[in-house]
Amino acid sequence: MYADGHASEERAEDVILIGGPSDLPEARRNCRVEGGTAKVKIGHLGGHEHFERTEERLSSSTGLARVYRWCMRTRVAE
């Protein structure tokens, strides 16, 4: 699932994306996704950064947010 703000609000959860490229903007690391989503991918500099769901939660401005940790990068096919 892409973290793009299209999650169904009644099932959406706040998430924090940890790891990956240091130049991934902080604003993109805090997002909402469909609850229970196993993986999230974010478009970044001609590729996708992939993050996997963990059981961790961290405090955020909206309460507790699920932690997703970076696992890999893929390039966009031309």
Jmol script that loads the backbone (N, CA, C; Angstrom):
load data "model"
ATOM      1  N   MET A   1       0.843  -1.184   0.000  1.00  0.00           N
ATOM      2  CA  MET A   1       0.000   0.000   0.000  1.00  0.00           C
ATOM      3  C   MET A   1       0.876   1.231   0.000  1.00  0.00           C
ATOM      4  N   TYR A   2       0.468   2.207  -0.768  1.00  0.00           N
ATOM      5  CA  TYR A   2       1.157   3.493  -0.766  1.00  0.00           C
ATOM      6  C   TYR A   2       0.640   4.321   0.400  1.00  0.00           C
ATOM      7  N   ALA A   3       1.521   5.044   1.052  1.00  0.00           N
ATOM      8  CA  ALA A   3       1.118   5.962   2.121  1.00  0.00           C
ATOM      9  C   ALA A   3       0.821   7.303   1.460  1.00  0.00           C
ATOM     10  N   ASP A   4      -0.396   7.463   0.985  1.00  0.00           N
ATOM     11  CA  ASP A   4      -0.725   8.668   0.227  1.00  0.00           C
ATOM     12  C   ASP A   4      -1.974   9.375   0.724  1.00  0.00           C
ATOM     13  N   GLY A   5      -2.436   9.011   1.898  1.00  0.00           N
ATOM     14  CA  GLY A   5      -3.586   9.700   2.449  1.00  0.00           C
ATOM     15  C   GLY A   5      -4.924   9.183   1.967  1.00  0.00           C
ATOM     16  N   HIS A   6      -4.962   8.056   1.246  1.00  0.00           N
ATOM     17  CA  HIS A   6      -6.221   7.530   0.748  1.00  0.00           C
ATOM     18  C   HIS A   6      -6.763   6.388   1.599  1.00  0.00           C
ATOM     19  N   ALA A   7      -6.276   6.237   2.811  1.00  0.00           N
ATOM     20  CA  ALA A   7      -6.758   5.177   3.690  1.00  0.00           C
ATOM     21  C   ALA A   7      -8.171   5.498   4.156  1.00  0.00           C
ATOM     22  N   SER A   8      -8.993   4.480   4.267  1.00  0.00           N
ATOM     23  CA  SER A   8     -10.343   4.639   4.785  1.00  0.00           C
ATOM     24  C   SER A   8     -10.249   5.139   6.236  1.00  0.00           C
ATOM     25  N   GLU A   9     -10.837   6.278   6.519  1.00  0.00           N
ATOM     26  CA  GLU A   9     -10.658   6.915   7.833  1.00  0.00           C
ATOM     27  C   GLU A   9     -11.080   6.049   9.005  1.00  0.00           C
ATOM     28  N   GLU A  10     -12.130   5.252   8.870  1.00  0.00           N
ATOM     29  CA  GLU A  10     -12.567   4.446  10.015  1.00  0.00           C
ATOM     30  C   GLU A  10     -11.602   3.309  10.337  1.00  0.00           C
ATOM     31  N   ARG A  11     -10.747   2.924   9.391  1.00  0.00           N
ATOM     32  CA  ARG A  11      -9.783   1.854   9.621  1.00  0.00           C
ATOM     33  C   ARG A  11      -8.344   2.331   9.545  1.00  0.00           C
ATOM     34  N   ALA A  12      -8.132   3.612   9.343  1.00  0.00           N
ATOM     35  CA  ALA A  12      -6.781   4.153   9.194  1.00  0.00           C
ATOM     36  C   ALA A  12      -6.067   4.244  10.536  1.00  0.00           C
ATOM     37  N   GLU A  13      -4.750   4.142  10.482  1.00  0.00           N
ATOM     38  CA  GLU A  13      -3.948   4.331  11.689  1.00  0.00           C
ATOM     39  C   GLU A  13      -2.767   5.230  11.364  1.00  0.00           C
ATOM     40  N   ASP A  14      -2.333   5.982  12.362  1.00  0.00           N
ATOM     41  CA  ASP A  14      -1.155   6.832  12.221  1.00  0.00           C
ATOM     42  C   ASP A  14       0.079   5.949  12.286  1.00  0.00           C
ATOM     43  N   VAL A  15       1.050   6.220  11.418  1.00  0.00           N
ATOM     44  CA  VAL A  15       2.278   5.443  11.408  1.00  0.00           C
ATOM     45  C   VAL A  15       3.490   6.364  11.352  1.00  0.00           C
ATOM     46  N   ILE A  16       4.610   5.833  11.831  1.00  0.00           N
ATOM     47  CA  ILE A  16       5.903   6.505  11.764  1.00  0.00           C
ATOM     48  C   ILE A  16       6.842   5.577  11.003  1.00  0.00           C
ATOM     49  N   LEU A  17       7.489   6.106   9.977  1.00  0.00           N
ATOM     50  CA  LEU A  17       8.416   5.329   9.156  1.00  0.00           C
ATOM     51  C   LEU A  17       9.841   5.558   9.659  1.00  0.00           C
ATOM     52  N   ILE A  18      10.499   4.484  10.060  1.00  0.00           N
ATOM     53  CA  ILE A  18      11.841   4.549  10.650  1.00  0.00           C
ATOM     54  C   ILE A  18      12.852   3.926   9.699  1.00  0.00           C
ATOM     55  N   GLY A  19      14.001   4.578   9.543  1.00  0.00           N
ATOM     56  CA  GLY A  19      15.083   4.042   8.722  1.00  0.00           C
ATOM     57  C   GLY A  19      14.979   4.534   7.290  1.00  0.00           C
ATOM     58  N   GLY A  20      15.754   3.919   6.408  1.00  0.00           N
ATOM     59  CA  GLY A  20      15.764   4.328   5.010  1.00  0.00           C
ATOM     60  C   GLY A  20      16.655   5.530   4.794  1.00  0.00           C
ATOM     61  N   PRO A  21      16.474   6.205   3.664  1.00  0.00           N
ATOM     62  CA  PRO A  21      17.369   7.311   3.316  1.00  0.00           C
ATOM     63  C   PRO A  21      17.233   8.491   4.271  1.00  0.00           C
ATOM     64  N   SER A  22      18.362   9.077   4.597  1.00  0.00           N
ATOM     65  CA  SER A  22      18.357  10.206   5.539  1.00  0.00           C
ATOM     66  C   SER A  22      17.702  11.449   4.942  1.00  0.00           C
ATOM     67  N   ASP A  23      17.595  11.518   3.616  1.00  0.00           N
ATOM     68  CA  ASP A  23      16.984  12.696   2.999  1.00  0.00           C
ATOM     69  C   ASP A  23      15.471  12.543   2.757  1.00  0.00           C
ATOM     70  N   LEU A  24      14.872  11.461   3.256  1.00  0.00           N
ATOM     71  CA  LEU A  24      13.416  11.320   3.190  1.00  0.00           C
ATOM     72  C   LEU A  24      12.824  12.321   4.181  1.00  0.00           C
ATOM     73  N   PRO A  25      12.026  13.271   3.698  1.00  0.00           N
ATOM     74  CA  PRO A  25      11.528  14.344   4.572  1.00  0.00           C
ATOM     75  C   PRO A  25      10.736  13.837   5.782  1.00  0.00           C
ATOM     76  N   GLU A  26      10.912  14.496   6.888  1.00  0.00           N
ATOM     77  CA  GLU A  26      10.211  14.130   8.129  1.00  0.00           C
ATOM     78  C   GLU A  26       8.701  14.107   7.921  1.00  0.00           C
ATOM     79  N   ALA A  27       8.192  15.037   7.140  1.00  0.00           N
ATOM     80  CA  ALA A  27       6.744  15.103   6.890  1.00  0.00           C
ATOM     81  C   ALA A  27       6.230  13.837   6.200  1.00  0.00           C
ATOM     82  N   ARG A  28       7.070  13.159   5.436  1.00  0.00           N
ATOM     83  CA  ARG A  28       6.656  11.921   4.757  1.00  0.00           C
ATOM     84  C   ARG A  28       6.764  10.715   5.670  1.00  0.00           C
ATOM     85  N   ARG A  29       7.497  10.870   6.776  1.00  0.00           N
ATOM     86  CA  ARG A  29       7.683   9.758   7.712  1.00  0.00           C
ATOM     87  C   ARG A  29       6.515   9.600   8.688  1.00  0.00           C
ATOM     88  N   ASN A  30       5.656  10.583   8.759  1.00  0.00           N
ATOM     89  CA  ASN A  30       4.472  10.534   9.617  1.00  0.00           C
ATOM     90  C   ASN A  30       3.258  10.573   8.704  1.00  0.00           C
ATOM     91  N   CYS A  31       2.527   9.452   8.624  1.00  0.00           N
ATOM     92  CA  CYS A  31       1.410   9.385   7.689  1.00  0.00           C
ATOM     93  C   CYS A  31       0.313   8.486   8.241  1.00  0.00           C
ATOM     94  N   ARG A  32      -0.730   8.316   7.458  1.00  0.00           N
ATOM     95  CA  ARG A  32      -1.834   7.425   7.813  1.00  0.00           C
ATOM     96  C   ARG A  32      -1.951   6.356   6.740  1.00  0.00           C
ATOM     97  N   VAL A  33      -2.175   5.124   7.185  1.00  0.00           N
ATOM     98  CA  VAL A  33      -2.382   4.016   6.254  1.00  0.00           C
ATOM     99  C   VAL A  33      -3.559   3.185   6.751  1.00  0.00           C
ATOM    100  N   GLU A  34      -4.060   2.340   5.879  1.00  0.00           N
ATOM    101  CA  GLU A  34      -5.137   1.414   6.235  1.00  0.00           C
ATOM    102  C   GLU A  34      -4.657   0.525   7.382  1.00  0.00           C
ATOM    103  N   GLY A  35      -5.461   0.402   8.424  1.00  0.00           N
ATOM    104  CA  GLY A  35      -5.086  -0.410   9.583  1.00  0.00           C
ATOM    105  C   GLY A  35      -4.739  -1.836   9.189  1.00  0.00           C
ATOM    106  N   GLY A  36      -3.670  -2.378   9.744  1.00  0.00           N
ATOM    107  CA  GLY A  36      -3.259  -3.748   9.474  1.00  0.00           C
ATOM    108  C   GLY A  36      -2.396  -3.918   8.234  1.00  0.00           C
ATOM    109  N   THR A  37      -2.104  -2.846   7.527  1.00  0.00           N
ATOM    110  CA  THR A  37      -1.270  -2.927   6.325  1.00  0.00           C
ATOM    111  C   THR A  37       0.100  -3.484   6.684  1.00  0.00           C
ATOM    112  N   ALA A  38       0.547  -4.525   5.972  1.00  0.00           N
ATOM    113  CA  ALA A  38       1.821  -5.176   6.294  1.00  0.00           C
ATOM    114  C   ALA A  38       3.021  -4.381   5.804  1.00  0.00           C
ATOM    115  N   LYS A  39       2.915  -3.768   4.615  1.00  0.00           N
ATOM    116  CA  LYS A  39       4.027  -3.016   4.044  1.00  0.00           C
ATOM    117  C   LYS A  39       3.520  -1.699   3.471  1.00  0.00           C
ATOM    118  N   VAL A  40       4.391  -0.709   3.535  1.00  0.00           N
ATOM    119  CA  VAL A  40       4.096   0.617   2.979  1.00  0.00           C
ATOM    120  C   VAL A  40       5.236   0.973   2.046  1.00  0.00           C
ATOM    121  N   LYS A  41       4.922   1.578   0.904  1.00  0.00           N
ATOM    122  CA  LYS A  41       6.001   2.069   0.047  1.00  0.00           C
ATOM    123  C   LYS A  41       5.769   3.531  -0.275  1.00  0.00           C
ATOM    124  N   ILE A  42       6.887   4.257  -0.268  1.00  0.00           N
ATOM    125  CA  ILE A  42       6.900   5.700  -0.476  1.00  0.00           C
ATOM    126  C   ILE A  42       7.744   5.994  -1.713  1.00  0.00           C
ATOM    127  N   GLY A  43       7.198   6.727  -2.657  1.00  0.00           N
ATOM    128  CA  GLY A  43       7.982   7.153  -3.810  1.00  0.00           C
ATOM    129  C   GLY A  43       9.030   8.167  -3.371  1.00  0.00           C
ATOM    130  N   HIS A  44      10.271   7.954  -3.815  1.00  0.00           N
ATOM    131  CA  HIS A  44      11.366   8.841  -3.400  1.00  0.00           C
ATOM    132  C   HIS A  44      12.513   8.766  -4.406  1.00  0.00           C
ATOM    133  N   LEU A  45      12.840   9.889  -5.036  1.00  0.00           N
ATOM    134  CA  LEU A  45      13.995  10.028  -5.924  1.00  0.00           C
ATOM    135  C   LEU A  45      14.111   8.904  -6.962  1.00  0.00           C
ATOM    136  N   GLY A  46      13.068   8.699  -7.730  1.00  0.00           N
ATOM    137  CA  GLY A  46      13.102   7.719  -8.806  1.00  0.00           C
ATOM    138  C   GLY A  46      12.970   6.278  -8.375  1.00  0.00           C
ATOM    139  N   GLY A  47      12.527   6.058  -7.162  1.00  0.00           N
ATOM    140  CA  GLY A  47      12.350   4.693  -6.674  1.00  0.00           C
ATOM    141  C   GLY A  47      11.279   4.640  -5.607  1.00  0.00           C
ATOM    142  N   HIS A  48      11.210   3.518  -4.922  1.00  0.00           N
ATOM    143  CA  HIS A  48      10.274   3.342  -3.818  1.00  0.00           C
ATOM    144  C   HIS A  48      11.036   2.839  -2.595  1.00  0.00           C
ATOM    145  N   GLU A  49      10.754   3.448  -1.474  1.00  0.00           N
ATOM    146  CA  GLU A  49      11.291   2.995  -0.193  1.00  0.00           C
ATOM    147  C   GLU A  49      10.214   2.127   0.448  1.00  0.00           C
ATOM    148  N   HIS A  50      10.594   0.920   0.889  1.00  0.00           N
ATOM    149  CA  HIS A  50       9.641  -0.035   1.448  1.00  0.00           C
ATOM    150  C   HIS A  50       9.847  -0.144   2.960  1.00  0.00           C
ATOM    151  N   PHE A  51       8.748  -0.161   3.682  1.00  0.00           N
ATOM    152  CA  PHE A  51       8.756  -0.237   5.139  1.00  0.00           C
ATOM    153  C   PHE A  51       7.819  -1.352   5.578  1.00  0.00           C
ATOM    154  N   GLU A  52       8.235  -2.134   6.585  1.00  0.00           N
ATOM    155  CA  GLU A  52       7.424  -3.235   7.101  1.00  0.00           C
ATOM    156  C   GLU A  52       6.871  -2.903   8.483  1.00  0.00           C
ATOM    157  N   ARG A  53       5.651  -3.335   8.719  1.00  0.00           N
ATOM    158  CA  ARG A  53       4.956  -3.122   9.994  1.00  0.00           C
ATOM    159  C   ARG A  53       5.669  -3.864  11.124  1.00  0.00           C
ATOM    160  N   THR A  54       5.736  -3.235  12.283  1.00  0.00           N
ATOM    161  CA  THR A  54       6.253  -3.876  13.486  1.00  0.00           C
ATOM    162  C   THR A  54       5.159  -3.821  14.551  1.00  0.00           C
ATOM    163  N   GLU A  55       5.422  -4.398  15.683  1.00  0.00           N
ATOM    164  CA  GLU A  55       4.482  -4.311  16.812  1.00  0.00           C
ATOM    165  C   GLU A  55       4.784  -3.100  17.690  1.00  0.00           C
ATOM    166  N   GLU A  56       5.827  -2.354  17.345  1.00  0.00           N
ATOM    167  CA  GLU A  56       6.216  -1.169  18.112  1.00  0.00           C
ATOM    168  C   GLU A  56       5.231  -0.030  17.905  1.00  0.00           C
ATOM    169  N   ARG A  57       5.138   0.809  18.925  1.00  0.00           N
ATOM    170  CA  ARG A  57       4.378   2.054  18.828  1.00  0.00           C
ATOM    171  C   ARG A  57       5.205   3.157  19.465  1.00  0.00           C
ATOM    172  N   LEU A  58       5.120   4.339  18.883  1.00  0.00           N
ATOM    173  CA  LEU A  58       5.807   5.514  19.417  1.00  0.00           C
ATOM    174  C   LEU A  58       4.807   6.647  19.588  1.00  0.00           C
ATOM    175  N   SER A  59       5.103   7.529  20.513  1.00  0.00           N
ATOM    176  CA  SER A  59       4.267   8.700  20.734  1.00  0.00           C
ATOM    177  C   SER A  59       4.407   9.659  19.560  1.00  0.00           C
ATOM    178  N   SER A  60       3.270  10.188  19.113  1.00  0.00           N
ATOM    179  CA  SER A  60       3.282  11.186  18.038  1.00  0.00           C
ATOM    180  C   SER A  60       2.346  12.324  18.434  1.00  0.00           C
ATOM    181  N   SER A  61       2.232  13.310  17.576  1.00  0.00           N
ATOM    182  CA  SER A  61       1.372  14.458  17.872  1.00  0.00           C
ATOM    183  C   SER A  61      -0.104  14.067  17.944  1.00  0.00           C
ATOM    184  N   THR A  62      -0.464  12.895  17.394  1.00  0.00           N
ATOM    185  CA  THR A  62      -1.859  12.452  17.410  1.00  0.00           C
ATOM    186  C   THR A  62      -2.092  11.284  18.361  1.00  0.00           C
ATOM    187  N   GLY A  63      -1.111  10.951  19.172  1.00  0.00           N
ATOM    188  CA  GLY A  63      -1.233   9.818  20.097  1.00  0.00           C
ATOM    189  C   GLY A  63      -0.171   8.783  19.785  1.00  0.00           C
ATOM    190  N   LEU A  64      -0.511   7.508  19.970  1.00  0.00           N
ATOM    191  CA  LEU A  64       0.436   6.439  19.658  1.00  0.00           C
ATOM    192  C   LEU A  64       0.341   6.080  18.186  1.00  0.00           C
ATOM    193  N   ALA A  65       1.495   5.958  17.549  1.00  0.00           N
ATOM    194  CA  ALA A  65       1.548   5.625  16.126  1.00  0.00           C
ATOM    195  C   ALA A  65       2.292   4.303  15.945  1.00  0.00           C
ATOM    196  N   ARG A  66       1.827   3.499  15.011  1.00  0.00           N
ATOM    197  CA  ARG A  66       2.479   2.230  14.670  1.00  0.00           C
ATOM    198  C   ARG A  66       3.816   2.526  13.990  1.00  0.00           C
ATOM    199  N   VAL A  67       4.837   1.741  14.304  1.00  0.00           N
ATOM    200  CA  VAL A  67       6.154   1.898  13.686  1.00  0.00           C
ATOM    201  C   VAL A  67       6.286   0.930  12.514  1.00  0.00           C
ATOM    202  N   TYR A  68       6.725   1.463  11.384  1.00  0.00           N
ATOM    203  CA  TYR A  68       7.098   0.667  10.219  1.00  0.00           C
ATOM    204  C   TYR A  68       8.585   0.911  10.003  1.00  0.00           C
ATOM    205  N   ARG A  69       9.355  -0.160   9.820  1.00  0.00           N
ATOM    206  CA  ARG A  69      10.808  -0.055   9.641  1.00  0.00           C
ATOM    207  C   ARG A  69      11.186  -0.316   8.188  1.00  0.00           C
ATOM    208  N   TRP A  70      12.162   0.483   7.716  1.00  0.00           N
ATOM    209  CA  TRP A  70      12.640   0.369   6.350  1.00  0.00           C
ATOM    210  C   TRP A  70      13.191  -1.031   6.105  1.00  0.00           C
ATOM    211  N   CYS A  71      12.888  -1.623   4.941  1.00  0.00           N
ATOM    212  CA  CYS A  71      13.413  -2.962   4.627  1.00  0.00           C
ATOM    213  C   CYS A  71      14.118  -3.028   3.280  1.00  0.00           C
ATOM    214  N   MET A  72      13.762  -2.139   2.326  1.00  0.00           N
ATOM    215  CA  MET A  72      14.432  -2.194   1.028  1.00  0.00           C
ATOM    216  C   MET A  72      14.021  -1.014   0.149  1.00  0.00           C
ATOM    217  N   ARG A  73      14.771  -0.866  -0.948  1.00  0.00           N
ATOM    218  CA  ARG A  73      14.472   0.149  -1.958  1.00  0.00           C
ATOM    219  C   ARG A  73      14.357  -0.549  -3.309  1.00  0.00           C
ATOM    220  N   THR A  74      13.406  -0.108  -4.113  1.00  0.00           N
ATOM    221  CA  THR A  74      13.292  -0.585  -5.485  1.00  0.00           C
ATOM    222  C   THR A  74      13.306   0.627  -6.412  1.00  0.00           C
ATOM    223  N   ARG A  75      13.734   0.427  -7.638  1.00  0.00           N
ATOM    224  CA  ARG A  75      13.758   1.501  -8.632  1.00  0.00           C
ATOM    225  C   ARG A  75      12.497   1.430  -9.476  1.00  0.00           C
ATOM    226  N   VAL A  76      12.047   2.587  -9.940  1.00  0.00           N
ATOM    227  CA  VAL A  76      10.890   2.642 -10.836  1.00  0.00           C
ATOM    228  C   VAL A  76      11.348   2.215 -12.226  1.00  0.00           C
ATOM    229  N   ALA A  77      10.599   1.296 -12.847  1.00  0.00           N
ATOM    230  CA  ALA A  77      10.949   0.846 -14.201  1.00  0.00           C
ATOM    231  C   ALA A  77      10.710   1.968 -15.197  1.00  0.00           C
ATOM    232  N   GLU A  78      11.578   2.079 -16.149  1.00  0.00           N
ATOM    233  CA  GLU A  78      11.448   3.140 -17.157  1.00  0.00           C
ATOM    234  C   GLU A  78      10.701   2.650 -18.372  1.00  0.00           C
TER     235      GLU A  78
END
end "model"
wireframe off; spacefill off
backbone 0.3
color backbone group
